[in-house]
């Protein structure tokens, strides 16, 4: 359980508040406000003083809060000074009775204005502009490169044996699939070299006998 710390400033504030409260009560009672009304006057003055002070802490440049703080402070100090022997409390002047009687309406007006005074909201900081994305480096134009494919060298044929084998029979018709493949090889050879493929190169690419290569070359012509 937390213990209440006795502070010298707190004790002084309680004593000063009690004395000011008593002076306001005595002045209100001398001005014709008897009973509970004399006790309500000190509460009204002190509450208006505290309300104005709180509003000043929220917005320091609030002129209305400063004005009502000065009014409440003048009422409190005036009561303290008036009860110090400078005023005959048995014969209070009429103007003071008028001020005391009109104080409730003045305090009500001040409290209402302080409650309904709008507070100045802090201005929102300007949004920080988003950093622009870094510009992409311009790509250098790629030069056009023409790749020329060198013709594959014809494989060296092994030396013919002393006794040449009998030639393979040449089919009467070239198979369509073989003819299509040969046409693709011929087109690629002409694209790469600019010349039409000859029978020897085609025979080496296809791996077929010379008569069949000649027949294919003849159909490709």
Secondary structure as GFF3:
##gff-version 3
##sequence-region A 1 221
A	DSSP	alpha_helix	8	30	.	.	.	ID=ss1
A	DSSP	alpha_helix	36	58	.	.	.	ID=ss2
A	DSSP	alpha_helix	63	81	.	.	.	ID=ss3
A	DSSP	pi_helix	82	86	.	.	.	ID=ss4
A	DSSP	alpha_helix	94	115	.	.	.	ID=ss5
A	DSSP	alpha_helix	176	193	.	.	.	ID=ss6
A	DSSP	alpha_helix	199	206	.	.	.	ID=ss7
A	DSSP	alpha_helix	210	220	.	.	.	ID=ss8
###
